[in-house]
Amino acid sequence: MDDKFTWKWQYILLFIPFLLSVIDVALVFSKPASYYNHIVENAISFPTKRFGEQYGLLSLNEHYSLRHLWQLIYLLSLIPLLRRFFKINPNDKLKVILNRWLLLFYTALTLMAFITLFFGIERMLGLNTLNISTTSLYSLQIILFLVLLLISIAPLYFPSILYGFPKNQLLVSSSITNDTNSKSQMYGLDNRELNNSLITIEQQEAFLKQGFNLKACAELLHVPAYHAAYFFYQTKGISFTAYRNKIRVEKAKQLIDSGFLESNDLYKLVYSCGFNNKSDFENNFQRFTAISFKEYISK
């Protein structure tokens, strides 16, 4: 949520379950081999009791429960930060997507931590209040792991989830403006510099090139693609694709008005403006001019 990581010494507290596990491993291997062999033999002979085996400081059940207790406590401690993050630009449609994904991911993590902690404590106390078999418990854990996996990798396949959070989002006021000169920094982006770069790109007619997409534009702007996408939404009020097509339609109007079609056919016009086909050209032309292409050339 901070779009960066700054180490703080209190983060050592998060590693307490891990450090206890390292200590127990060291204690086990510091003892004679017979001690380790005894643990392994009991785990093979009595698999249902292996979680109660004492390794050193703690049993396996205690390690298991402590790990998930620590996870649950940490997740609950993030609630104030989450609430503060959700309040930033709550009406922005890109931020709404990010908020929904983050809330879903957080809820799944917290639910899994609670469930695993609950069953860990039950197993430690020798209880089974819900009468759930071991097989059903493992199946539930596998399902939860799969759900978490799907949620966590979603941004890779739906990058619009991340469009709502360029750098330094938390440092920005919730007010949004389309004036690129009103703020030199917005969402971690130097809008004035980006806007100047955009003017240069337009002058070079890069938007009229075939296959010119968001990634290519971001490379020319020297920012990540999702930052570029957010820049267009926040400063131009439209997506990159709409902005590109608008420029192409304006170019088409200029060519038509200068008599381009007197010595060239329609397909040459379509290609010269960067469109892939006649249908795409005509649809965008009507969208940005409010009249059809045929009506425009007949005027």
N, C-alpha and C positions, 0 to 999 in steps of 0.2 A: 504493500500500500504506500510505502515511501519511495518506491522505484529506485531504491538503493539499499545497501546494507552497511551499517556502522556498528562495529563491535563495541559491546558494553560488557564490563566485567561481571555484571549480575547475570549475564547469560550462562555463566558457569553453572548456575542452579539447574538449568535445563539438562545438564549432563550427569546429574547425581545418579539416576538409575543406571546409566552406562558405566559410571565410575565404580558403582557397587558391583556391577557384573564383572568388570575387569578385576576387581579385588578378589571376588570369589573364584574366578578362573585361575588367578595366580595362586590362591590358597590350595585349590585342588591339585594343580600341577607341582606344587611344592611338597606335597605329601608322597608317600611311597606309591608305586604303580598299582599295588593291590587295592588302594583306596579308590582310584579311578576305575579299575576293572570291576570293582564291586558295584559302583554306580551304574556302569554299562550293563552288567549282568542283570541287575534289578530292573532296569528299564526294559530289557528284552523279555525277562520272565514275567514282569508285572507292569505292562504298559499303562494300565489305568492308574497306577500309583506313582508313576515317574515324576509327576508334578509336585509330589510331596517330598521328594528327595532333598536332603539338606546338603548343600554344596560347601558352605562355609558360613558366611554371615546370614544368608537367607536361603530359603528353599526356592525351587523353580516357580512354585505358585506365588510366592511372595515377590519374586522378581517380576513376574508377569503382571501382577496386580499393581505393583508400584509404578511400573512403566506406563500403564494406561491411566493411573491416577494422576501422574505428573502431566500426561498429555491433556487430560480433561481440565486440570487446574489451569494450565497455560492457555488453552482455548477459551476458557471462561474469562481469563484476564484480558483477552483481546476485545471483549464486548465494547468497552468505551471507545477504543480506537476504531472499531467497525462502525459504531454509531456516528462518530465524527466524520468518517470517510463517506458514509451514505448520505450525509447532509450536504455534501459538496455538489453543487449543480444537479439537484435531484430531478429536474425537469428536462435535462439534456438527454436526447434519445440514445446517444452513444454511451453516456454514463449510466443510463438505466440498464442497458445490456450488461455492462460490467458489474453493476450492483447485484443484478439477479444471479449472474454466474457465481460471484463471490459468496453471496448468501447461501446458494445451493451447496457450494463446495464446503463452506464452513459448517453448515447444518449436517452434512454427511459425515464430516470428520468428527464433530462433536457427538453425533449419535453413535458412531462406531466406537469411540472412546468410552462412552457410557456403557454400551452393551458389553464390550469386552471386559471392562472393569467390574461390572455386575457379576458376570459369570466367573471371573477370576476370584472374586471374594467368596462367591458361593462354593467354588471348588476348594478354596482354602479352608472354608469352614465345614466342608463335607455336606453341603446342602444341595437340594435341587427343587426349589420351590415351584418352578414352572414345569417340572417333569419333562424336560427336554433331553433327548438322547444325545450322546456324544457325536453321532453322525450328523444329526440335525444341527448341532452347534457348529460343527466344522463347515457344513453347507451354508449356514447363515453368514459365517465369517468370510467365506469365499465370495458370496454374493456381494457383501459389503465392500470387499476389496475391489471387485470388478466395477461396482458403481463408482467408487472413488477414482479408479483408473480412468473410466470414461469421462468423468467430470474434469479431472485434472488435465487430460490431453485435449479437451475440447478446443482450447484457444489455438492449437496447432492447425486445426481444420476449419475453425470459424474465427479467423483473426479479428473480426469486427468486435469480439469480446474485449480486446485490448485497446481498441481505438479510443475508448473513453478515458484513457489514462496515460497521457504522455508524462514526461518528467516533471517533478516538482508540483504535481497536482494539488497537494495539500497546502501549498503556499499561496494559492490563488483565490481571489474573491469569487463568490458565486455569481457575480454579475457577468453577463456575456455581451459582447459587442462585436459588430461586424466591421468596425473601423480599425484598420490595421495600424493606424498611427496613434491611436489612443493609448496603447500600451506597447512598450518595446518588448516586454516579456509576457507571454501568456501560455500557461501550461508548459513552462520550460522551453518554449520555442521563441526565438528572436523573430517575431513576426515582421518587423521592419526589414530585416535582412532577407528573410524568406520572400517577402513581397518584391523586393528589388531583384532577387534572383529569378523570381517568376516572370517579371517583366522582360528580363533578358532572354529567358527561355521562349517566351511568346514572340519576341522580336526575331529569334532564330527559327521561328515557325516549326518548333519541335512538335507542337500539338497537331500539326497537319501530317505528320509522318505515320505511315501504316504501322499498326501494332504498338503505338505509343501508349503505354499503360501507366498505372499508379507506380509500379516498381521502377520503371524507367524515369518517371518524373522525380521520384524520391531520390534516386541516384544523382540526378542533376542538382537537386536541392541540398544534397549531402545530409539527409536525415533518414531515419527508418521509415518504411512504407506506412506504418500506422500513425506515425507523427505527421507525415504528409497528408494523409487522409483527414486527420483531425484539423490540420491547418486550413484545408479547404472548407470544411464544415463550419469552423468558427469564424473565419474571416470573409468567406465568400457566401456563406449561407447555403451552399449546395455541395453535392459530392464531387469528387474529382472527375468522374465520368461525365456528369452533367456539365461541369465547367469546360471540359475538353470539347464536348459536342457543341456547346454554345459558341466557342471560338471557331469551330469548323463551319458552323452555319453562317456566322458573320463573314467568314472568308468566302463562302459560296455566294453570298449576297454581293460582296464586292466584285467578284469575278463576273457574275451575271450582269451587274450594272455597268461593267466596263466592256461588255460585248463579248465575253469569253465564248458563249454558246454560238456566236455567229460563225466561228471557225472551228469549233470543237463540239463533240457530241456530249450527251448527258453523262455517259460512263467516264469520260475523261474528267468532267467536273467532279463527279463523285470521288474518283481516285485522287484528284488534286487536293481535295479537302480532307483526305484521310479516312473517309468512310469505306467500309468493306463492300457494301453492295447498295443498290438503288433503293431497296426497301428501307434499309436503315437510314439512309440519307433523307428520304422523303418524310419518314416518321419524325426524325429530329428537326427537320426544317419546319414542319407544321407546329411542332411543340414550342419552338423558340421564336417563331414569327407570327403565330396565331392564324396563319393562312397556309393553304397548301402550296406546294412548289409550282403546280400548274397555274394556280391563281396568281402567283407572284410574277411569273414570266409573261403572263398575258396582260399585265398592267401596262 
